[in-house]
Every structure is written in structure tokens, then in C-alpha cells.
Amino acid sequence: MKILKTLFDFYINASIHVALAVYSLVRITEVYLGVSYSKNLDVFIFLGTITGYNFVKYAGVAKLHHRSLTNGLKIIQIFSFICFLVLCYYAFLIPFKTLLFVVPFTLLTVLYAVPFLSGFHKNLREVSYLKIVVVALVWAGFTVLVPVFDSTKTIDFNVVLLAIQRFLIVVTLILPFDIRDVKYDAISLQTIPKKIGVQKTKKLGLILMMFSLLLEYLIVPKNDAKNAFMIFFFLVILFLMRAKINQSKYYSSFWVEALPIFWWLLLLGIHNI
């Protein structure tokens, strides 16, 4: 039992779970827009998510405590390095124009973790309200715009609507994390729950999801996709409304992040009926 828990914690802490969530959103985009499945690009985004998230989460810790790292963190470092090497391999398999297109989103990820503001003491993560916007922009970029651009499909009005919807959904999915982190974040870091309170944050999330629902009916002509989204929509609202500051260890890090995975699996299931 202890081994299973160790493996599960590694799955969460090594960002495999969040990478699957991003991968699922990419596959959903392929279904919604009729974009052909690209194994090389999808694996590239999956590995890039693991590498990027682990860089953001552990770069500072590794720099400050590199001699006293726990075995778990050392294993995550090794795993991330292996993912990075495989990522480089897949980078050679996708078009160069696609690599150029991902540069702005990659740069945002780096600047999210690396201090470059106020005399190189602050990064984007430490700028009030910018943290949630940057994360949502990067997710929307990699899960909507990059697959469309790679497929040479035109970034038309429908694609823009899907990117906006994806941005709103990701912002909403981040809110339970921000609610959880209220007691951990520095006083100077003005997240949405710290500024307007937990209850108003939940109302904001509900409004964002209502806009997402409206966009869904403008984007997708197929009823089966709408049905899958409706289930996903109510699950997001449920988890958002039940979010609290003193939440269980895996509430946000597993269950909330699992919602895009469930959405994709649900969409696959409905399509195969």
C-alpha cells in the first residue's frame, strides 16, 4: 500500500497528471476543430508540460537546497531531465515553423519562474493577478492555437472562440488552487481569493463558466460534443463550489486537474456509441 501511495505521489508531484490534462485538452481541440491527430506534436506538448511545470515548481528549490535535496526530488529531477531529452528528440520531428510559434508561450513559462522584474527580484508569478492570466494564456496557446497552426488550418473566428473558451475554463480550474493556497501565499501576492474573498471567487468562476457555456453553443455544431461539455460544465461548477481553504491534499492537485481528462474520455465515449 505504501508503494502505491509513493507511486501516486510521484505521478502527481512529477507533473504527469497535469501533463495528461493538457494532452487531453489538445485531443479535445482535435475533435472540436477536425484537426488531424499528430502524435509527434501531442507527445511534444505532453513532455513539454512535464518539463515546464517541474522547472517552475522545483527550479528555485533545487538552486537553494541542491545539496540537501530529498530522494523524491532528486528522482523528479532525473525524470524531468529524461523527459527533456525525449522532448528535444520530438522537437526535431515537428515542423520548424511550429517550433517558432511555440516560442512566445515557452518564454512566458520561463519568465513565470525566472525573476526579471524590479531589479531581477520578481517574476511574473509574483505580479498581482498576472499569475492566473499567464497560466491560462499558455494553456490556451498550447492546447488550441499550436495544434491548429501545426495542422496548417486557418486560425479563424471559430478557433479564436475556442481559444477564449479554453482560457476561461483554465482560469476557473485554477481558482480552487488559489483558494487552497490563500494560507500559503505571501501577503504581497494578491491572488483573486485574497483580494475579493472565497465566496466572490466562486461567483466569478461561475460567471466565467457561464460564458464558456455560451461559447460552446457558438463553436460546436454537434450535439454529442455539447452533451459531453454539459457534464464537464456541471462537474467544474461542483468542484469549484466545494473548494475551500482547508481542502484535502488531492482535492485540487488530482480531482480538479482530472476534469479535462474526464472530459476527453467522455467525449471519446460518446463519439464511439
C-alpha positions, 0 to 999 in steps of 0.5 A: 500500500505504501508503494502505491501511495509513493507511486501516486505521489510521484505521478502527481508531484512529477507533473504527469497528471497535469501533463495528461490534462493538457494532452487531453485538452489538445485531443479535445481541440482535435475533435472540436476543430477536425484537426488531424491527430499528430502524435509527434506534436501531442507527445511534444506538448505532453513532455513539454508540460512535464518539463515546464511545470517541474522547472517552475515548481522545483527550479528555485528549490533545487538552486537553494537546497541542491545539496540537501535535496530529498530522494523524491526530488532528486528522482523528479529531477532525473525524470524531468531531465529524461523527459527533456531529452525525449522532448528535444528528440520530438522537437526535431520531428515537428515542423520548424515553423511550429517550433517558432510559434511555440516560442512566445508561450515557452518564454512566458513559462520561463519568465513565470519562474525566472525573476526579471522584474524590479531589479531581477527580484520578481517574476511574473508569478509574483505580479498581482493577478498576472499569475492566473492570466499567464497560466491560462494564456499558455494553456490556451496557446498550447492546447488550441492555437499550436495544434491548429497552426501545426495542422496548417488550418486557418486560425479563424473566428471559430478557433479564436472562440475556442481559444477564449473558451479554453482560457476561461475554463483554465482560469476557473480550474485554477481558482480552487488552487488559489483558494487552497493556497490563500494560507500559503501565499505571501501577503504581497501576492494578491491572488483573486481569493485574497483580494475579493474573498472565497465566496466572490471567487466562486461567483466569478468562476461561475460567471466565467463558466457561464460564458464558456457555456455560451461559447460552446453553443457558438463553436460546436455544431454537434450535439454529442460534443455539447452533451459531453461539455454539459457534464464537464460544465456541471462537474467544474461548477461542483468542484469549484463550489466545494473548494475551500481553504482547508481542502484535502491534499488531492482535492485540487492537485488530482480531482480538479486537474482530472476534469479535462481528462474526464472530459476527453474520455467522455467525449471519446465515449460518446463519439464511439456509441 
